[in-house]
């Protein structure tokens, strides 16, 4: 019988492989001692290379590589789940040593009581079985009636993969009883997970199981759901094998100069300006990939001149674009029949500006639009049902050329940024037009080079010509003033040409030279937290940076004349929960759904010794204060391997349940400390979970 958890490279079967020198050699399935000091065993004489660490309790103990892509597999543990989604864990894995059970089989025995992990090397395949040697005892505390057995683990891929069931692309979270194909950026199959089943190792009975899948960027967590009533059937013979399962965005290379890009408000479409016509693509929010170019109107997009700017309507159903010559505004509508912006809307009157339109700006309701040129704008009402613009009126916005403008929340003000670096705030009444300029003073240092505003949260970010080169401020939506300018303690490396806020304002994205540089901002504490170590260096930017909700994108010229559009998801932004946070990197250990993003790393643990103390932060991202916090370890790995908690580092007072009789305010952080102590008799380590309980203050 074919066993379970088959991760396979999608190729025709081969009797040979290509070694690192490019030489064709016959496949050898034997497992040997590893030449890589990070691993204990390996098989590299196959079309798929497999590496095994000595202890399965190590982080990412299994590595599988096929061509230029690899993944690392970390098992978490086993437990139970009811139909209501409640879970109870038998335990997280213990220390278990790798052994060669047969020529091509690696075994980790008793990673939990009577539970083994088995890995079998085959031609182009790594098969994986989690073996139950006896029936696990049914828990009595779950409230549901339909109990399932659960095997839990995580895969960390070296690059972005896309999950398909048949030809259907899946989202970040789904469940299925079918096989899952994992594809690379080019759409090629690289690995495959067969349909999950459980079966008797020495018998004939088997049953189909279910995957619960969740992805955060390149990390995919899997839970395999096995009906407990099948496991507990009196006819069942053990052992039983169960399948345990082992984000920046790709680019499109274009052949035309990229002048501007726009992302639709619903994150479904991307428009790119290049040459004498706009081009439109569909943005798949699950894969962050662009489709092929969408269909055009009959006769194409009508423009004999170079296109200057474009914008999507607020409902993402229309696109507006203009060219360098004042020949009017063009409007096209998305046509569900053609799958493109192919329905040309013929306007009833001319909308030619008195100069080249630099920006198209919609109000928040989406029923009025500005076509900004020089220091003025065409101001029109827009019928969202027909796509027709009203007769335009001309409004003056500044004494110098307007570079950028944005409406504020409730369409009460328009913020205008001019080429002289001046920021103006104009009163605005929907359906009537513009009123007086709001007079205020601010302390922004240097000349402003760009700005952005979070419509919902009311924060502004500015890039400036002098150090520290960027700052944030608060916008008073009642009186229209810019207040409380906040500067960073450490300056940026230079003047940003563009600056953007992420969706929840936890990150600021800047373009400095050819680099995209990120900074952290804590909106709850109103604190700039410094530069993020990661940055992008894709080439010389040729377009403004477009941001919508979770995405930002831009065009570049790199490697001579190569034109590329880059699209990215912003960094993970937690909200509405309390999170464990790593103080050295400010990264989070889990996401909003409780899925593990990373593990606490104590390094090498030596028997009979106590590890160094690790500091962990509790970060309250609820919109309210909490009290009566309790931090505890749900289950210790063993009597000889204990996880200890303390409220202080020095002295470290070991506890297994920390009670914090204080209020943790919204946005605040609170440290606690953790270590592992062992004795000379310890035979195993193990996985453990840190849990938190609290009440609303």
N, C-alpha and C positions, 0 to 999 in steps of 0.2 A: 504494500500500500504506500502511495506517495504521502510523505509526512508534511509537516506544516511550516509556515513562516518562511516561505521561499522568496528571498530577495534576489532577483536575477537581472542580469544585464540583458537587454532585449537585442539579441543578435541571433543569427543562424547558428546552430550547434557547430562547434569547431573542435578539432582534435589537436589543435596547436595554439600557441599564444606567441606574442611578440615580446621579447625581453627588453630591458632598458637600453640595450645597444642596437635595437632594431632587428635582431636576429629571430627568425622563426624557429620555435622549439616545441617539442611534444609536451602536452599537458601532463603534469605530475600532481596528483591530488594529496600527497602526503603532507602532514603537518610536521614542522620542525621547529627547533629553538630559533627565536627571532634574532636577526641581525640588527634590528632597531632596538636600542636600549630602552625605549619607552614601552616595549611589548615583550611578552614572554614566549609566545608561540606565533607562528605565521605560516601562511601558504601563499607564495607569490609566483608559483609556476602554473598559473591558470589565467583565463581571460578576466577573472575577477579576483583581486587580491584581498586576503583577509588577515587581520592582525588581532591578537588576543592578549590582554593584560593578565598578569599573574593572579590578581584578586578581582573578582567581579564587583566588589564593593568600591573599586576605584571609579573615578569619574570617566565616563565614556570608555568602558572596558573593551568594547568591540569596535573595530574600524574595518570598513569595506570600501574598496576603491575599484572603480571601473573607468578606464580611460582617464579623463582629467577631473572627474568628479568623485567625491567620497562622502560617506556619512559615518557618524559615530553613534553607537547605540548605548543607551544607559537604561538598565531595568530599574524600576522603582519598587515594586512589591505586588502583593496579591491581597484580595479582600472580597467584599460583598457589596451589592447594590440592589436596591428595590426599585419597583416601577415608578416610585415618586422621585427618584434621583438621589435618595439618601444613601450614604456609603459608610461602611465600617471596614477597617483594614485589619487583616490578620497580622500584618507587620510589613515593615520595609526590609529590604534584603540584608542578610548578614554577610560577613566575610566568607568567601568560598574560593578555594584555590583551583586554578586551571590544571587539568590533567588530560593527557592523550589517552582516550578510552579505546581508540582503535586507530589504524593508520591515518584515516581522514576525519576523525571525530574528536572534538574537544568537549570536555564535560566539566561543568561546575556543579558539585554535589552539595546538597543541603544548604543552598542559599537562604532557604527558610525550611522549617521542619518538614521533612519528607517531600521537598520540592527541589528538583534539579533543572539545570539549563543545559541543553545539548545542541551543539553546532556541528553540522555535517558538510564537508567540502565535496561538491560535485562539479562536473564540468560546467563552468560559467555560472555556478549557483552557490549560494550559501543557504542551507536549510537550517531552521532554528525551531527547536521544540522545547516548550516548558513542560516538564514531566511532573504530574501529581502521582506520588507513589501510594497514597492512601486518600480516603475521602476526608476532606476538611470538614470540621464541625460547623454546623449551621448556627449563625448568631441568632439570639433571641431578642435583641434590642431594636432591630429595624422595624419601623411601623408598617411597612408595606407587606403585601401578601405574595407578590411574585419576586422571589429572590434569585439573583444571578451571581455567579462567581466572576471575579474581575481580575485580569492581569494587566498591569500598568507599566508603561515605559515611554521613553523619549528618543527621538532621532534628531541629531543636529547635522544638517547638510552643509557641505562646503560652499554651496552656491544655491541660488533660488531654484526651487523645483515647483512644478505645478501638478496638482492632483486631478486625475480624470477617472471617471467611471464610464467605461465605454468611450464615446466621443464627447461626453458632457464634462465640462470643466466644473470643479467643485469649489465652494467657498472656503473660508478659513475654518469653519466648524460644520461638521456634518456627521451622519451615521449611515452605515450601509452594511449589507450582508454580501456585497459583491466584491470582486477584485478591484484593486486600485493601481492605476498606471501612474508613474512618476516621470514627468517629462522635464527636459531642460529648457533653457530660454529659446532655443531654436525650434521647439516642438518635438524633439526626438525623445523616444522612450529611453530611459536610462536604468530604471529599476521597476520592479513589479511586485506587488503584494497580492498573493492569491486570495480567493474567498476564504474567510476564516472558518475553521472547523475544529472540533475536538474529537478525538478518536481513541479507542482502546489500542494500546501498543501491541498487545498479544491477542486481541480479539477482532471481531468484525464490525462492531457497532461504532457509529460516528454520528455527529450532529452538526448542522450549520450554526455558526456563531455570528456575532455582530461587532463591527468596528465602531467606536466613538472616537472621532478625529478632531483635533484642534491644532491650528497653526498660528505661530507668532513669528513672522519673518521666516528664517531658515530652520526654525525649530518646530518639529511636529510631535505632538504627544498622542499616543494611541492607548485606548482601553479596549480589551477584548472581552466581550460579554458572553458568558457561557451559562445556559439555563441550569440552575442547581438541581432541578427535579430530574434532569438527565444524569447528572453526576451521582445523585443519591439513589437512583433506581437499583433495586436489589439484584437485578441481573448484571449490573455493571462489574467488570473486572478491571482491576488496577494492575499496573500503572496506566494513567490516561495522559495523552499529550494534548496540550492546548497551545494555540498560536498566540504568542505574547507581543508580536510586532516589534519589530526592532524599534528682513525683509529686505548695488542699490539697483535698482530697477534696470532691466535691459533697455537698449536703445535702438532706435531706427536710424540707419544711415541714409541720408537724403542727398540728392544730386543738385540741389539748388541752394542759394544763399538764404539763410533763415533770418528774417528781420524781426519777427515777433511770434509768440505763441499765446494761446488762450486755452484754459481748461474750463469746461462747462460747469455751472453751479452744481449739477447733479453728479459730477465726476464721471460722466459717461463718454464725453467727446473731447477731442483735442483739435484745435484749429491751428494751422501753421501758415505763416505768411512767407512766401518765397516767390520771387519773380512777378509775373503779371496775373497770378490767380492765387486764391487761398486754397489750401488743401485741408481736408478733414479726415480724422481717423477716430475709430472707436477705442476708448480706453477701458480695458477689462479690469475692474476694480479688484478682482480676485488674483490676477496674475500681474497686474501693473504693466501689461504689454499693450502696444498699439496694434490695431488691426491693419489690414491693407487699406489703401486710400478708399474712402467712401464714394459712392456714385455722385456725379455732378448733375446739374440741371441739363435739360436738352439744349445743346448748343454751347454747353460749358458755362463757366462763370464769366459774365460779360465785362471784360476790362482789357483795354489795349495798353494800359499803363501799369507801372509797378504798384502793387498793393502796399498800403502804408500801415493800416491797423484793422483789427477786427475785434468783435466782442459777441458773446452769447447773451441772449435775453435771460432774464432771471428764471424762467421756467425751462430753459435749455432747449426750447423748441425752435428758436430763430437764431440766425447769425446775421450780424451787420458787418459790412466792411466797406472801406473807402480806399481811394488810390491817391497818388501824389498830385495828380491833376484834379482840379475842382470840378469833377464831372458828376458829382452826386453820390448819395448813399445807396448802397445795394443791400437788399434784404432777401434771404432765402430761408425756407422753412424745412424742417425735417419731415421726410415722407416715409411713413412706416412701410409702404409697399416696396420702395426701392432700397430702403435701409441707408439713406443718405440725405444730405441737405440739398435736395434736388428740386424743390418746389419754389420757383422764383416768384417773389411777390412784387408785382408792378405797382409803384407808388402813383398816386393821383396828381402829384405836383412835384416840382423840383426841390431838392434839398442840397443845393450846391453851397459850400462854405466859401468864405472870402479868403481862404488859404488852405494849406494842407492840414487835414484833420490828424491830430496827434494822439487823441484818445477818445474812446466812446464809453460814456459812463451812464449807467442806469440808476434811478433812485431805488430805494429799498422795496417799494411796492411793485416796481417793474413796469409802471405805466407811463413814465416820463424818462426822456433820454437827452443827454448832452453830447454834441459832437464838437469837441474842443479843438480850436485852431488859434494859433498865435495867442493873443491875450483875451480872446472872446470864445463864444460857443453858440452853435445853433441849439435852440431849446425847443423840443417837440414833445407832444403827447403821443403815446404809443398804444394802439388798440391790440391787446394780446390775443384776441380772438381772430382778427383778420390779418395782422401784420402790417397795418397801414399806419403811417406817420401823419400827424396833423401838420398844418401850415407852420413853418418854423418862425421863431422870433430870435433876434440876436441879443445876447446878453454879454456885458463886459465883466470879466472875472478878475482881472489884474491889470497893472500898468505895464507888466512885462510878459513874455511868453509863458504860458501855463504848461508846466511839465507833467503834472499829475493832479487829479482831483478825486475825492471820494465823499459820498453821502454818509452821514452818521445815522445812528439808530433812530427810527421813527421819522426819518426824512426831515429832521428839524434844521440841520445845518449841512453846508457843503464846505469841506476842508480843501483849500487850494494851495498847491505848491508851485512856485514860479521859478524861472531860470535864474533869478537873482538870489535864490536861497530863502526867500521869504515865505512864511506860512500865514495864510489868511483864513479866517472862518467867516462865512457868509450865512446870514439867516435865510431860511428857505421854507416856503409853504407849498405843499403839494397842491397842484391845480392852479396856483397863482403865480409862483415864481420866486425871485430873489428879493431880499430886503437889505437891511443894513449890514455892514461889516461889524463883527464883534471885536471890540478893542480890549486887549489884554497884554500883559508883559510875561515873558518867560525867560529862563536863564540858560537856554541852549547855547553851548559854546561853539563858535565857528559858524561857517556857512552850511546850511542843511543841503545835503546832496540827494536825499530820498526820504520818504516816510511811509509808514503803513499804520493801519488802525484795525483793531479788533472791534467789529461792529457790536457784537453781543457783550463783550466784557469791558469795553471802554478804555482800553490801553492803546497808547501810541508808541511806535518806535521810530527813531530818527537816526540816520547816518549823517556825519558831519565831516568837515574838511580839516578839523584840528583835533588833536588828542583830547579825550580818549576815543574819538571817532564814532561813537554810538551812544545812545541813551534811550531811556523810556520815559513816558509821562502819562498822566491820567487826564482823560477828557471829561469835563463836566457837561453832561447831556442836558442839564437844566438851563444853564446860562451860556454854554458854548465856549468856555475858556479851557486853555491847556495849562495844567497845574502840576506841581510836585515833580519836576524834572529830576530823574534819578540817573546818576552816572556810575559806571563800573569802577571798581578799585584798580583793575588792571586794564589798560587800553587795548584796543584791537591793534593789529600789526600795520594798519593803514586805513585810508579812507574807503569805505564800501561804496560801490556804484549803485547797489540796490540793497534794500533791507526789507525783510518780511517777518511777520509773526506767525507762529503755528496756530492750529485751530484752538487749542486751550491756552495759548500764550505761554507755554512752558519752555519754548525754544524760540530763539531769534536766528534767522538765517540771513547771512550777508554774502555778497559777492565782492571779494577783495582781490583785484587783479584777475588771475585765472583760477583762483581758488574759491570754493564755497565753504565758508567758515560758520560754525554754529556756536551759539552762546546759550546758557541756561538762564531762565528767568522764573522766579517763584512768584506768581501773581497773588497768592494768598498772603504772603509775608511782604510783598512788594520789595523783592530783593533780587539783584543781579548776582548770579552764582558763578560766573566765570565761563571760560571757553571750554567747549567739548573737545576732547582730544582728536576725535575723528574729523576729517575734512575731505573735500572732494577736489580733484585737480584734473578737470576734463578738457581744458583748453580755453581759448579766448571766447568770452561770451559775445554773441552777436545779437542777442535779443534781451528784452527786459525779462525779469523773473515773474512767472505767473504762479499764483497760489490760490487754491480752492480747498477749503476744509482740510483734508488729510494729505493733499498732494502739493508738490511744487515742481516746476519744470522750467526749462530754458533751452535756447539753442546755442551751439558753439561751433567754432571753426577750430579744428585740430588736425595735426599731421598734414600740414600744407593746406589743402582746400577742402578736406573732408568735412561735410556738414552733418551735424548730429543733433537730435533732440533728446535730452535727458529728462526723465520723469522719476520722481522719488516720492516715497511716503515719508512723512515726518517721523521723527523718533517716537517711540512709544510714550504716550502721555497718560499716566494713571489718573483716576478720579473716583469719587464716591466710594471710598473704602479706606481702611488703614493698611499700610503697606510696610513690609520689612525692606530696608534700604541699606546698601553697602556704602559706608561713608567715604571710602577712598575714591570711588568712581561715581557715586550718586546714582548707580543703577539699582533697579528693583529686583527682588528675588522672585516675584510672581506678578501676574497680570490681574486685571479687574475681575476675571472669572476664577482666580485661584490657581491657574495653571502655572507650573514651575517654569521660570525663565532661567534661573541659574541656581547652583548649590553653594552652600557654605563650604569653603575650602580651608581645611586645617593643614594641608600639606601632608608629609609623611608622619604617621603616628607610630611611635615606638612603644612596645609592650612595657608596662611598668612605669611609664612616664605620663606626665600631664602636658597637654598641648599649650601653646601660647594662647592668650586670651584674645578673642575676636570681638570687636565692637560692632553692634548692629543698631540701626536707627529705626524707631517706629515713626512713621510719617502719617499724620492724620489729614486725609484729603476729603473727608466728609465736609459738608457745608455747615456743620455744627460741632460743638465741643463734645468730648466723651469723658467718661469717668469710670472708676472701679476697673481698671485694666488688670487682666490676669494673663500672664504668659506662661505656657507650660509645654513640656515634652509629652506627646500623646503616648509614646511607648519607648522605653529604653531599649537599645539594641541588645544588651545582655547585662548580667550582674557584674561582669568584669570590665565592661566598656560603658561608662556612664557619661551622659551629656549633662553639664551643670550650667546653671544660670546665675547671674548676679546683677544687682543694681549698680554696683561700683566695680571699677577695675582694680583699685587698690584702696582698701583690702578687697579681695575677691571672696565674697561670702557665698559658698555654693548652695544653690536651691534647685529644686525641680519644678517649683511653681512660684513665680514671682508675682506678688500682689503690689500694685502701684496705687496707693490711695491719694490720687491727685487728679486734677482735670487736665486733659490734653486738648488744648485749643485747636480749632480748625486751622490747618496750615502749619502747625507746629510739629517739631520733631522731639523725640525723647530717646536717649540712648539706653541700651542695656548690654550686658556682656555675656559671652558664652565660651566654654572650653570643654574639652573631653579629657577625662581621667581614666587611666587603665591600671590594672595590676599585672604582676608577673605571670599570672595564670591565664591571661586573656588569650582566647583562641580565635576570636573573630571580632570584626568591627560591625558595621551595619549602617543602614540608612535610618534617618529619624526625621520627624516633622516637628516644627515649632508652631504652636497654635496660640491664638489670641482671642480673649473674650473681653467685652466691655459693654457699658451702657451709655445711652445718650444722656448728656449732662442736662 
